[in-house]
Amino acid sequence: MQVTETLKDGLKREIKIVIPAEELAEKLTERLDNARAKVNLNGFRPGKVPPAHLRKIYGKSFMAEVVNEILAETPRSVLAERGERAAAQPKVEMSEDEAEAEKVLGGAADFIFSLNYEILPKIELKDVAAIEIIREIVDVPEKEVEEQLERLASSTRTYTEKKGKAEKGDRITLDYLGKIDGAAFDGGADKGAQLVLGSNMFIPGFEEQLIGVAAGDKKEIAVTFPENYQAAHLAGRQAVFEVAVKAIAAPEALEINDETAKKLGLPSLDKLKEAVRGQIESRYGALTRQKVKRQILDSLDKDYQFEAPQQLIETEFNTIWAQISQELKQAGRSFEDEDMTEEEAREEYRRLAERRVRLGLVLSEIGEAAGLTVTEDELQKAVYAQLQQFPGQEKQVMEYFRRSPEAVANLRAPIFEEKVIDHLLSKIKVSDKKVTVAELTAEEEIETATVAKKAKSAGVKKVKDATEAKDKSEAEGAEKENVTKAEKS
């Protein structure tokens, strides 16, 4: 085999491979010899088929197998010999001339093909001890615990049917039918629905118009869906609901005690308070973690500036662009509605894709240098967590993971990344700072954890803000998996 480098431009490589006809012939002869003892042909005893006859019958098909094996094995061996890691599976290019292919399969010509690929850049890891971050910590206010307890207890409150007009706090049983421009819409109708006035569970403005109604009343309620409504096709639309009031019930005194806790599945009020406090602490802890992670990634972004493989950038950009385009389509909006051109949007999202890829490679390198791995037990827990999100479909979800190595890889990547972040936290300088709840959550509206959630409630600009601000675990973790795949290729 002759290996010649024909292109070396930045991270791009092109390697010309020539497998001489003599080498192909040797491989074919070996395959024919192995098959001779096994093949059964009419008129010949087992193992006694003349080599020339065997070659005449099976020569081309066996040679095709030889060629396929070469194409499968050569990229790995060439990369290993050159000490390179490809960013993605090398692209194989060969002559499409049928006459030339026939000559190769007939053993009359050398087999010539090229490998085109980008290599992963060599990253020299820097001392992270110089990185300094601030970890914001809050003490859960007792008032918030009490308010949450009251909200939970409200779900166990009993109501007694009453006569007269509905007041704030009363529970109304009603039928309703929503229409937009005179036509009913999906999800806009229900019968026997129960609504506590003042709970803010319905569209803004809906509950207020029911104050003062009585059982048996019929009323039309005009409302406007919020601009950030989760169903994009309804956002900002005006609707009229035809409401029929069936019954009104007044709330009984709200009690928060051990019995309330038992109704909620806990043995005592103390245990309920403990659970509520833990839930609030977990929520604030996630915000703290998100801000800490962002500071670490921003520091790494400044410290590591290098050329990233265009193949990985293009893949990441296409993922982002497809999501943005889909959200725009669902919202019935365009880039012009967001005061930007499509060209400007592409440029900004490509920069974001480049950052994600670069940081993903850095995190991968740091994790590998530290010997971090994802255990099978951790993967199983991640799969189980996915199963819990699809009750009743556990069998189908499990089968999906069995058939899709890529899906399992997408579970492994974020776990690996979180381990890298934990490793970095043990090496860098972290200063804890007590802050108020308001200070910790001040940016929560524009720093939502996922692009998808934000995209449903905002335009492209806000989506971009959310995309840049998020902790990037999914996207950058995916880049780690790209690196792993490349190393195996």
C-alpha positions as CSV (number, residue, x, y, z in Angstrom):
1,M,0.0,0.0,0.0
2,Q,1.3,3.4,-1.0
3,V,0.2,6.4,1.1
4,T,0.8,10.0,-0.1
5,E,-0.3,13.2,1.5
6,T,-1.8,15.4,-1.3
7,L,-3.3,18.2,0.8
8,K,-2.3,19.8,4.1
9,D,-4.2,23.0,4.7
10,G,-4.9,24.0,8.3
11,L,-6.9,21.0,9.7
12,K,-7.8,19.7,6.2
13,R,-6.0,16.6,4.9
14,E,-6.2,14.6,1.7
15,I,-4.4,11.3,1.5
16,K,-4.0,9.3,-1.7
17,I,-4.0,5.5,-1.3
18,V,-2.7,3.1,-3.9
19,I,-3.2,-0.6,-3.4
20,P,-1.1,-2.3,-6.1
21,A,-2.8,-5.0,-8.2
22,E,-0.2,-7.5,-6.9
23,E,-1.3,-6.9,-3.4
24,L,-5.0,-7.2,-4.4
25,A,-4.1,-10.5,-6.1
26,E,-2.5,-11.8,-3.0
27,K,-5.5,-11.0,-0.9
28,L,-7.8,-12.6,-3.5
29,T,-5.7,-15.7,-3.6
30,E,-5.8,-16.1,0.1
31,R,-9.6,-15.7,0.2
32,L,-10.0,-18.2,-2.7
33,D,-7.8,-20.7,-0.8
34,N,-9.9,-20.4,2.3
35,A,-13.1,-20.8,0.3
36,R,-11.8,-23.8,-1.7
37,A,-12.1,-26.2,1.3
38,K,-15.7,-25.1,2.0
39,V,-17.3,-24.5,-1.4
40,N,-19.5,-27.1,-3.0
41,L,-19.8,-27.1,-6.8
42,N,-21.5,-29.7,-9.0
43,G,-19.0,-32.1,-10.5
44,F,-16.3,-31.6,-7.9
45,R,-15.6,-33.2,-4.6
46,P,-15.3,-30.9,-1.6
47,G,-11.9,-29.2,-1.6
48,K,-11.0,-30.4,-5.1
49,V,-12.3,-27.4,-7.1
50,P,-9.5,-26.2,-9.4
51,P,-8.2,-22.7,-8.3
52,A,-8.7,-21.4,-11.8
53,H,-12.3,-22.5,-12.0
54,L,-13.0,-21.1,-8.5
55,R,-11.4,-17.8,-9.6
56,K,-13.6,-17.7,-12.7
57,I,-16.8,-18.2,-10.7
58,Y,-16.1,-16.2,-7.6
59,G,-13.2,-13.9,-8.6
60,K,-15.0,-10.7,-9.0
61,S,-17.4,-11.1,-6.0
62,F,-14.5,-12.1,-3.8
63,M,-12.4,-9.1,-5.1
64,A,-15.4,-6.8,-4.3
65,E,-15.2,-8.1,-0.7
66,V,-11.5,-7.5,-0.6
67,V,-12.0,-3.9,-1.8
68,N,-14.7,-3.3,0.8
69,E,-12.5,-4.6,3.6
70,I,-9.7,-2.3,2.4
71,L,-12.1,0.7,2.4
72,A,-13.3,-0.2,6.0
73,E,-9.9,-0.8,7.5
74,T,-7.6,1.6,5.7
75,P,-8.8,4.9,7.2
76,R,-8.3,3.6,10.8
77,S,-4.8,2.2,10.0
78,V,-3.7,5.3,8.1
79,L,-4.8,7.7,10.9
80,A,-3.1,5.6,13.5
81,E,0.1,5.5,11.5
82,R,0.0,9.2,11.1
83,G,-0.9,9.8,14.7
84,E,-4.0,11.8,13.8
85,R,-7.6,11.9,15.0
86,A,-10.2,12.7,12.5
87,A,-13.0,15.1,13.5
88,A,-15.5,12.9,11.6
89,Q,-15.4,9.8,9.5
90,P,-13.0,10.4,6.6
91,K,-14.7,10.8,3.2
92,V,-13.6,8.2,0.6
93,E,-13.3,9.3,-3.0
94,M,-12.6,7.0,-5.9
95,S,-13.0,6.8,-9.6
96,E,-16.6,6.5,-10.8
97,D,-15.5,5.1,-14.2
98,E,-17.1,1.7,-14.6
99,A,-14.4,0.5,-16.9
100,E,-11.7,1.3,-14.3
101,A,-13.8,-0.4,-11.6
102,E,-14.0,-3.5,-13.8
103,K,-10.2,-3.6,-14.2
104,V,-9.7,-3.4,-10.4
105,L,-12.3,-6.2,-9.8
106,G,-10.6,-8.2,-12.5
107,G,-7.2,-7.8,-11.0
108,A,-5.9,-5.8,-13.9
109,A,-5.4,-2.4,-12.2
110,D,-4.2,-0.8,-9.0
111,F,-7.0,0.2,-6.6
112,I,-6.6,4.0,-6.1
113,F,-8.7,6.1,-3.8
114,S,-8.4,9.2,-1.5
115,L,-9.3,10.0,2.1
116,N,-10.5,13.5,2.8
117,Y,-10.9,14.6,6.4
118,E,-10.2,17.2,9.0
119,I,-8.1,16.4,12.0
120,L,-8.9,17.4,15.6
121,P,-6.6,20.2,16.7
122,K,-3.9,19.4,19.3
123,I,-4.9,21.2,22.4
124,E,-2.3,22.1,25.0
125,L,-4.1,22.2,28.3
126,K,-3.4,25.2,30.5
127,D,-3.3,25.5,34.2
128,V,-6.8,26.2,35.3
129,A,-5.8,27.2,38.8
130,A,-5.8,30.8,37.6
131,I,-9.6,30.7,36.9
132,E,-11.6,32.5,39.5
133,I,-15.4,32.4,39.7
134,I,-18.0,33.5,42.1
135,R,-20.6,31.0,43.4
136,E,-23.8,32.8,44.4
137,I,-25.6,31.1,47.3
138,V,-29.0,31.9,48.9
139,D,-30.6,31.0,52.1
140,V,-34.2,29.8,51.5
141,P,-36.5,32.4,53.1
142,E,-38.9,30.9,55.6
143,K,-41.6,33.0,54.0
144,E,-41.2,31.2,50.7
145,V,-41.4,27.8,52.4
146,E,-44.6,28.8,54.1
147,E,-46.1,30.2,50.8
148,Q,-45.2,26.9,49.0
149,L,-46.7,24.9,51.9
150,E,-49.9,26.9,51.5
151,R,-50.0,26.3,47.8
152,L,-49.6,22.6,48.3
153,A,-52.2,22.5,51.1
154,S,-54.6,24.3,48.8
155,S,-54.7,21.2,46.6
156,T,-56.2,19.3,49.6
157,R,-58.7,22.0,50.5
158,T,-62.3,21.0,50.5
159,Y,-65.2,23.0,49.0
160,T,-68.9,23.3,49.9
161,E,-71.4,24.1,47.2
162,K,-73.0,27.4,47.7
163,K,-75.8,29.6,46.3
164,G,-75.3,33.2,45.2
165,K,-72.5,34.9,43.3
166,A,-69.0,33.7,42.8
167,E,-66.2,35.5,44.7
168,K,-62.5,35.3,44.6
169,G,-61.3,32.0,46.1
170,D,-64.5,30.2,45.1
171,R,-64.3,27.1,42.9
172,I,-66.5,27.2,39.7
173,T,-67.5,24.1,37.8
174,L,-68.1,25.1,34.1
175,D,-68.3,24.1,30.5
176,Y,-66.6,26.3,28.0
177,L,-66.0,26.5,24.2
178,G,-63.4,28.9,22.8
179,K,-63.6,30.4,19.4
180,I,-61.2,32.6,17.3
181,D,-62.9,34.5,14.4
182,G,-66.0,32.4,15.1
183,A,-64.3,29.1,14.7
184,A,-63.5,26.6,17.5
185,F,-59.9,25.7,18.0
186,D,-58.0,22.7,19.4
187,G,-57.7,22.6,23.1
188,G,-60.3,25.4,23.6
189,A,-63.1,23.3,25.0
190,D,-63.9,21.4,28.1
191,K,-66.9,20.1,30.1
192,G,-67.1,20.0,33.9
193,A,-63.8,21.9,34.3
194,Q,-63.1,23.2,37.8
195,L,-61.4,26.6,38.3
196,V,-60.6,28.4,41.5
197,L,-61.0,32.1,41.0
198,G,-57.7,33.9,41.7
199,S,-55.6,30.8,41.0
200,N,-54.4,32.3,37.7
201,M,-54.6,28.9,36.1
202,F,-56.4,30.2,33.0
203,I,-55.6,32.8,30.4
204,P,-55.1,36.3,31.9
205,G,-58.4,38.1,32.2
206,F,-60.5,34.9,32.1
207,E,-61.0,34.4,35.8
208,E,-61.7,38.0,36.6
209,Q,-64.7,38.0,34.3
210,L,-66.3,35.2,36.2
211,I,-66.5,37.0,39.5
212,G,-70.1,37.7,40.2
213,V,-71.6,34.8,38.1
214,A,-74.1,32.3,39.6
215,A,-74.9,28.7,38.9
216,G,-76.9,28.4,35.7
217,D,-75.4,31.6,34.2
218,K,-74.1,31.7,30.6
219,K,-71.6,34.2,29.6
220,E,-69.2,35.2,26.8
221,I,-65.7,36.0,27.9
222,A,-63.3,37.8,25.6
223,V,-59.6,37.4,26.2
224,T,-56.3,37.8,24.3
225,F,-53.7,35.1,24.4
226,P,-50.3,36.3,25.7
227,E,-47.7,37.0,23.1
228,N,-45.5,34.4,24.8
229,Y,-48.2,31.7,25.0
230,Q,-46.8,28.2,24.8
231,A,-49.0,27.3,21.8
232,A,-47.4,29.5,19.2
233,H,-50.4,29.4,16.8
234,L,-52.6,31.0,19.5
235,A,-50.0,33.6,20.8
236,G,-51.4,37.1,20.6
237,R,-54.8,36.0,19.2
238,Q,-58.1,37.3,20.4
239,A,-60.6,34.7,21.5
240,V,-64.2,34.5,22.8
241,F,-65.2,31.7,25.2
242,E,-68.8,30.7,25.6
243,V,-69.1,29.7,29.3
244,A,-71.9,27.8,31.1
245,V,-71.6,27.9,34.9
246,K,-72.7,24.6,36.4
247,A,-71.9,25.1,40.1
248,I,-70.1,27.3,42.6
249,A,-68.4,26.1,45.8
250,A,-66.9,28.1,48.6
251,P,-63.6,27.0,50.2
252,E,-63.5,25.7,53.7
253,A,-60.8,26.8,56.2
254,L,-57.3,25.9,55.1
255,E,-55.5,23.7,57.6
256,I,-51.9,22.9,57.4
257,N,-51.1,20.1,59.8
258,D,-50.0,16.5,60.0
259,E,-53.2,15.4,58.3
260,T,-52.6,17.7,55.4
261,A,-49.1,16.2,55.0
262,K,-50.5,12.7,55.0
263,K,-52.9,13.6,52.3
264,L,-49.9,14.7,50.3
265,G,-48.1,11.4,50.9
266,L,-45.8,12.4,53.8
267,P,-46.0,11.2,57.4
268,S,-45.9,14.5,59.2
269,L,-45.9,18.3,58.7
270,D,-42.2,18.4,59.6
271,K,-41.4,16.0,56.8
272,L,-43.6,18.0,54.4
273,K,-41.7,21.2,55.4
274,E,-38.4,19.4,54.9
275,A,-39.4,18.2,51.5
276,V,-40.6,21.7,50.4
277,R,-37.4,23.3,51.6
278,G,-35.4,20.7,49.8
279,Q,-37.3,21.3,46.6
280,I,-36.7,25.1,46.8
281,E,-33.0,24.6,47.6
282,S,-32.7,22.3,44.7
283,R,-34.2,24.8,42.3
284,Y,-31.9,27.6,43.5
285,G,-29.0,25.2,43.5
286,A,-29.6,24.5,39.8
287,L,-29.5,28.3,39.1
288,T,-26.3,28.6,41.1
289,R,-24.8,25.7,39.1
290,Q,-25.9,27.2,35.9
291,K,-24.2,30.5,36.6
292,V,-21.1,28.8,37.9
293,K,-20.9,26.7,34.7
294,R,-21.3,29.7,32.5
295,Q,-18.4,31.5,34.2
296,I,-16.2,28.5,33.7
297,L,-17.1,28.2,30.0
298,D,-16.5,31.9,29.5
299,S,-13.1,31.6,31.1
300,L,-12.2,28.6,28.9
301,D,-13.5,30.5,25.8
302,K,-11.0,33.3,26.5
303,D,-8.1,30.9,27.2
304,Y,-8.6,28.6,24.3
305,Q,-8.7,30.2,20.9
306,F,-7.9,27.9,18.0
307,E,-9.2,26.7,14.6
308,A,-12.0,24.2,15.0
309,P,-13.0,21.6,12.4
310,Q,-15.4,23.1,9.9
311,Q,-17.3,19.8,9.7
312,L,-18.2,19.9,13.4
313,I,-19.1,23.6,13.2
314,E,-21.3,23.0,10.2
315,T,-23.1,20.1,11.9
316,E,-23.7,22.2,15.1
317,F,-24.8,25.2,13.0
318,N,-27.3,23.1,11.1
319,T,-28.8,21.8,14.3
320,I,-29.2,25.3,15.7
321,W,-30.5,26.7,12.4
322,A,-33.1,23.9,12.0
323,Q,-34.5,24.6,15.5
324,I,-34.6,28.4,15.0
325,S,-36.3,28.0,11.6
326,Q,-38.9,25.6,13.0
327,E,-39.7,28.0,15.9
328,L,-40.1,30.9,13.5
329,K,-42.4,28.9,11.3
330,Q,-44.6,27.8,14.2
331,A,-44.8,31.4,15.4
332,G,-45.6,32.7,12.0
333,R,-42.7,35.1,12.1
334,S,-39.7,36.0,10.0
335,F,-36.2,37.4,10.6
336,E,-37.5,40.8,9.5
337,D,-40.0,40.7,12.3
338,E,-37.1,40.5,14.7
339,D,-35.2,43.4,13.1
340,M,-32.5,41.3,11.5
341,T,-31.8,39.8,8.2
342,E,-31.4,36.1,7.6
343,E,-27.7,36.7,6.7
344,E,-27.1,38.5,10.0
345,A,-28.8,35.7,11.9
346,R,-26.7,33.0,10.1
347,E,-23.6,34.9,10.9
348,E,-24.4,35.1,14.6
349,Y,-25.5,31.5,15.0
350,R,-22.4,30.3,13.1
351,R,-20.3,32.1,15.7
352,L,-22.3,30.4,18.4
353,A,-21.8,27.0,16.7
354,E,-18.0,27.6,16.5
355,R,-17.9,28.5,20.2
356,R,-19.8,25.4,21.2
357,V,-17.6,23.1,19.1
358,R,-14.4,24.7,20.4
359,L,-15.5,24.5,24.1
360,G,-16.7,20.9,23.5
361,L,-13.2,19.9,22.3
362,V,-11.6,21.6,25.3
363,L,-13.9,19.9,27.8
364,S,-13.3,16.6,26.1
365,E,-9.5,17.0,26.4
366,I,-9.7,18.1,30.0
367,G,-11.9,15.1,30.9
368,E,-9.7,12.6,29.1
369,A,-6.5,14.0,30.7
370,A,-8.2,13.6,34.1
371,G,-9.2,10.0,33.3
372,L,-12.9,10.7,33.6
373,T,-15.4,8.2,32.3
374,V,-19.1,7.5,32.3
375,T,-20.0,4.2,34.0
376,E,-22.6,1.7,32.8
377,D,-24.5,2.3,36.0
378,E,-24.7,6.1,35.3
379,L,-25.9,5.4,31.8
380,Q,-28.6,3.0,33.1
381,K,-29.8,5.7,35.5
382,A,-30.0,8.2,32.7
383,V,-32.0,5.7,30.6
384,Y,-34.4,5.1,33.5
385,A,-34.9,8.8,33.9
386,Q,-35.9,9.0,30.2
387,L,-38.4,6.1,30.8
388,Q,-40.0,8.0,33.6
389,Q,-40.8,10.8,31.2
390,F,-42.9,8.6,29.0
391,P,-45.3,6.6,31.3
392,G,-47.0,3.8,29.4
393,Q,-44.4,3.8,26.6
394,E,-41.5,2.4,28.6
395,K,-41.1,-0.6,26.2
396,Q,-41.0,1.5,23.1
397,V,-38.4,3.9,24.7
398,M,-36.2,1.1,25.8
399,E,-36.3,-0.5,22.4
400,Y,-35.4,2.9,20.9
401,F,-32.2,3.1,23.0
402,R,-31.3,-0.5,22.2
403,R,-31.5,0.2,18.4
404,S,-29.9,3.6,18.5
405,P,-26.3,3.9,19.8
406,E,-26.5,7.6,18.9
407,A,-29.3,8.1,21.4
408,V,-27.3,6.4,24.2
409,A,-24.3,8.6,23.2
410,N,-26.5,11.7,23.7
411,L,-27.2,10.5,27.2
412,R,-23.6,9.8,27.9
413,A,-22.3,13.2,26.7
414,P,-24.0,15.5,29.3
415,I,-23.0,13.1,32.1
416,F,-19.4,13.3,31.0
417,E,-19.5,17.1,30.7
418,E,-20.9,17.5,34.3
419,K,-18.1,15.4,35.5
420,V,-15.6,17.7,33.8
421,I,-17.2,20.7,35.4
422,D,-17.0,19.0,38.8
423,H,-13.4,18.3,38.2
424,L,-12.7,21.9,37.2
425,L,-14.5,23.1,40.3
426,S,-12.0,21.1,42.4
427,K,-9.1,22.9,40.7
428,I,-10.1,26.5,40.3
429,K,-10.6,29.3,42.8
430,V,-14.3,29.5,43.9
431,S,-15.5,32.3,46.1
432,D,-18.9,31.9,47.7
433,K,-21.1,34.9,47.9
434,K,-24.4,35.2,49.7
435,V,-27.1,36.8,47.6
436,T,-30.8,37.4,47.9
437,V,-33.3,35.3,45.9
438,A,-34.0,38.4,43.8
439,E,-30.3,38.7,42.9
440,L,-29.9,35.1,42.1
441,T,-33.0,34.9,39.9
442,A,-32.7,38.4,38.3
443,E,-31.6,37.0,35.0
444,E,-33.7,33.9,35.1
445,E,-36.1,35.1,32.4
446,I,-33.4,35.5,29.8
447,E,-31.2,32.7,31.0
448,T,-33.6,29.8,30.6
449,A,-32.0,26.4,30.6
450,T,-33.1,25.3,27.1
451,V,-33.4,27.0,23.8
452,A,-36.7,25.3,23.0
453,K,-38.5,26.6,26.0
454,K,-37.4,30.1,25.3
455,A,-38.1,29.9,21.6
456,K,-41.7,29.1,22.2
457,S,-42.1,32.3,24.1
458,A,-39.9,34.7,22.3
459,G,-38.7,35.9,18.9
460,V,-35.3,35.1,17.3
461,K,-33.4,37.7,19.2
462,K,-34.6,36.4,22.5
463,V,-33.9,32.8,21.3
464,K,-30.4,33.9,20.6
465,D,-30.0,35.4,24.0
466,A,-31.2,32.2,25.6
467,T,-29.0,30.1,23.4
468,E,-25.9,32.0,24.3
469,A,-26.8,32.2,28.0
470,K,-27.7,28.5,28.6
471,D,-25.3,26.2,30.2
472,K,-24.7,24.4,26.9
473,S,-24.7,20.9,28.4
474,E,-26.6,19.3,25.5
475,A,-24.8,21.0,22.6
476,E,-21.3,20.9,24.0
477,G,-21.8,17.5,25.4
478,A,-22.7,16.4,21.9
479,E,-19.4,17.7,20.7
480,K,-17.7,15.4,23.2
481,E,-19.4,12.5,21.6
482,N,-18.2,13.7,18.2
483,V,-14.7,13.6,19.5
484,T,-15.2,10.1,20.9
485,K,-16.6,8.8,17.6
486,A,-13.7,10.4,15.8
487,E,-11.2,8.6,18.0
488,K,-12.9,5.3,17.3
489,S,-12.9,5.9,13.5
